[in-house]
Amino acid sequence: MSAKPSKPVTAPRVDFEPYKDTYRQEIQKSISFIGKDLDFFTQIKVDYLLKLTRRYVGDPAGLKILDVGCGVGITDHYLIRHFKKIYGVDLSLGVVRKAHSLNPKASYRHYSGKTLPYASQSMDVTFAVCVMHHVVPDGLDRFVREMARVTKKGGLVAIFEHNPLNPLTQIAVSRCDMDDDAILLGAQRVEGLLARSPLKILEKKYILFTPFRGGLFRALDRCLGRIPLGAQYYVAAKK
């Protein structure tokens, strides 16, 4: 009897292909109790990513950015007008096709979950939004090393993740069928993974302390960024 092919080291246990047409609805269902839609949370993370890019790399208009685990391209939809070129990869072919239909000017590829299909030092910014909690634990180091590999020297690597210390985050994850395989990672764990790759940590901040978008509440987010109670967090590093 022949051996079964090995599973990609970064592959999630959940198959996202069946969710290609209901991706947004599945996430929206899981966060409906908060009273805000998916776009609210997406736009806030996009704002943080743009600020990080401008602070550490330069004007996004002249930069290439890679979305690792792009899903159906919701985040990219808000980024595309800011960057010179957007690229994205995902494990599900159907999801990648959905992303391309939403963002026809972006470039998307289906990949196996092992080696990113881009040359070394080809991207100015590489990021992943709420993806690493789907990666099998043995694949986390490789996942980060691949992000670092394709990023140019002086470029930015940014990870956004759910904060397992936030009780509302735990509820939202438990309500989402697509998160049945989720192993939530603390910010220190992600920081350690980035530090073990050829990257220098720039920032680690907790975000989304309140479900409001006004300037006062965003200022509150910035003030509370060191307190590990925000619904999500980011860790940013430089190549």
C-alpha positions in Angstrom: 0.0 0.0 0.0 1.4 3.4 -1.0 1.8 6.0 1.7 -0.6 8.9 1.8 0.9 12.2 0.6 2.1 14.4 3.4 0.0 17.4 4.3 1.6 20.9 3.7 3.3 21.9 6.9 1.4 25.2 7.1 -2.0 23.8 6.0 -5.0 24.4 8.2 -7.2 21.5 9.3 -10.3 23.4 8.0 -10.8 23.3 4.2 -11.8 26.8 3.2 -13.0 25.8 -0.3 -16.6 25.1 0.8 -16.7 28.7 2.2 -15.6 30.5 -0.9 -19.1 31.8 -1.6 -20.0 32.5 2.1 -16.7 33.7 3.5 -17.8 37.1 4.5 -21.1 35.8 5.9 -19.4 33.3 8.1 -17.2 35.9 9.6 -20.0 38.4 10.0 -22.1 35.7 11.8 -19.4 35.2 14.3 -19.0 38.9 15.2 -22.7 39.9 14.9 -23.1 40.1 18.7 -20.6 43.0 18.8 -22.8 45.2 16.6 -20.2 46.0 14.0 -19.6 44.5 10.5 -16.5 43.0 9.1 -15.6 46.1 7.1 -15.3 48.1 10.4 -12.6 45.8 11.7 -10.9 45.4 8.3 -10.6 49.2 7.8 -9.0 49.7 11.2 -6.3 47.1 10.5 -5.8 48.6 7.0 -5.2 52.0 8.7 -2.6 50.5 11.0 -0.9 48.7 8.1 -0.7 51.9 6.1 0.7 53.8 9.0 3.4 51.2 9.6 4.3 51.2 5.9 4.7 55.0 5.8 6.6 55.0 9.1 9.1 52.3 8.2 9.2 51.8 4.5 7.9 54.8 2.6 5.0 56.0 0.4 2.8 53.0 -0.4 2.2 54.3 -3.9 5.6 53.1 -4.9 5.6 49.8 -3.1 4.6 46.1 -3.7 2.7 44.3 -1.0 1.9 40.6 -0.4 -1.1 39.4 1.5 -0.3 35.9 2.8 -3.6 34.0 3.4 -5.6 36.6 1.4 -8.9 34.8 1.7 -11.4 36.4 -0.7 -9.5 39.6 -0.8 -11.5 41.8 1.6 -8.4 43.4 3.1 -6.9 44.0 -0.3 -10.0 45.7 -1.5 -9.2 48.6 0.9 -5.4 48.5 0.2 -5.4 48.4 -3.6 -5.8 52.1 -4.2 -2.8 52.9 -1.9 -0.1 50.5 -3.2 1.7 50.2 -6.5 0.8 46.5 -6.7 -1.0 44.0 -4.5 -0.2 40.3 -4.5 -2.0 37.6 -2.6 -1.8 33.8 -2.0 -4.1 31.3 -0.4 -4.4 27.5 -0.1 -7.9 27.4 -1.6 -8.2 27.8 -5.4 -11.8 28.8 -5.2 -11.0 31.5 -2.6 -8.2 32.8 -4.7 -10.6 33.1 -7.7 -13.1 35.0 -5.5 -10.3 37.4 -4.5 -9.4 38.1 -8.1 -13.1 38.8 -9.0 -13.2 41.3 -6.1 -9.8 42.9 -7.0 -9.1 42.3 -10.7 -6.1 44.7 -10.6 -4.4 42.6 -7.9 -2.3 39.4 -8.7 -3.3 36.3 -6.9 -1.9 32.8 -6.7 -2.9 29.5 -5.3 -0.1 27.8 -3.3 0.6 24.6 -1.4 1.3 26.1 2.0 5.0 25.5 1.9 7.0 27.8 -0.3 5.6 31.2 -1.3 5.5 31.4 -5.1 7.6 34.6 -5.2 11.3 35.4 -5.5 13.4 36.2 -2.5 13.4 40.0 -1.7 10.6 40.7 -4.2 8.2 42.4 -1.9 8.4 45.7 0.0 5.7 44.8 2.5 4.5 41.3 3.5 1.6 40.8 5.9 -0.9 38.2 7.2 -4.2 39.1 8.9 -5.6 36.5 11.3 -4.0 33.6 9.4 -1.4 32.2 11.7 -3.9 30.7 14.1 -4.8 28.3 11.3 -1.2 27.2 10.7 -0.3 23.9 12.3 2.2 24.5 15.2 5.0 22.7 13.4 4.7 25.0 10.4 4.8 28.3 12.2 8.5 28.9 11.9 8.5 28.0 8.2 5.5 30.3 7.6 7.4 33.3 9.1 10.7 32.4 7.4 8.9 32.4 4.1 7.4 35.8 4.8 10.9 37.1 5.6 12.5 35.5 2.6 10.3 37.3 0.0 10.6 40.6 1.8 13.2 43.1 0.6 16.0 44.2 2.8 14.6 47.2 4.7 11.1 46.0 4.0 8.2 45.4 6.5 6.7 42.2 7.8 3.4 42.6 9.7 1.3 40.0 11.5 -2.2 40.8 12.8 -3.8 38.2 15.1 -6.6 37.5 17.5 -5.7 38.1 21.1 -6.5 35.0 23.1 -6.7 37.1 26.3 -9.7 39.0 25.2 -13.0 37.2 26.2 -15.0 38.7 23.3 -12.4 37.4 20.8 -12.8 33.9 22.3 -16.5 34.1 21.8 -16.2 35.3 18.2 -13.7 32.5 17.3 -16.0 29.9 19.0 -18.9 31.0 16.8 -17.0 30.8 13.5 -17.1 27.5 11.7 -14.0 28.5 9.7 -12.1 28.7 13.0 -12.7 25.2 14.1 -9.0 24.5 13.7 -7.9 27.7 15.4 -5.0 27.7 17.9 -4.9 31.2 19.1 -1.4 32.7 19.5 -0.4 35.2 22.1 1.5 38.3 21.0 4.7 37.2 22.7 4.6 33.9 20.8 4.3 35.7 17.4 7.0 38.2 18.5 9.3 35.3 19.3 8.6 33.6 15.9 9.5 36.8 14.1 12.6 37.4 16.2 13.9 33.9 15.3 13.8 34.8 11.6 16.1 37.4 10.0 13.9 40.2 11.2 14.2 43.0 13.7 11.1 43.7 15.8 9.8 47.2 15.4 6.4 47.3 17.3 4.0 45.1 19.2 0.7 46.7 20.0 -2.8 45.6 21.1 -5.7 47.1 19.1 -9.5 47.2 19.0 -10.2 47.9 22.6 -13.6 49.3 21.7 -16.0 48.7 18.8 -16.0 52.4 17.8 -14.2 54.2 15.0 -14.2 57.9 16.0 -10.9 59.7 16.6 -11.3 59.6 20.3 -11.6 55.8 20.3 -8.7 55.4 18.0 -6.6 57.6 20.2 -7.7 55.4 23.1 -6.4 52.4 21.2 -3.1 54.0 20.8 -2.8 54.9 24.5 -3.8 51.4 25.6 -1.6 49.6 23.0 0.7 48.0 25.6 -2.1 46.5 27.7 -2.8 42.9 26.5 -6.6 43.3 26.5 -7.4 44.5 22.9 -9.4 42.2 20.7 -6.5 41.8 18.3 -2.8 42.8 18.1 -0.1 43.3 15.6 3.6 42.6 15.6 5.7 44.5 13.0 9.3 43.7 12.0 11.9 44.9 9.5 14.0 42.8 7.2 
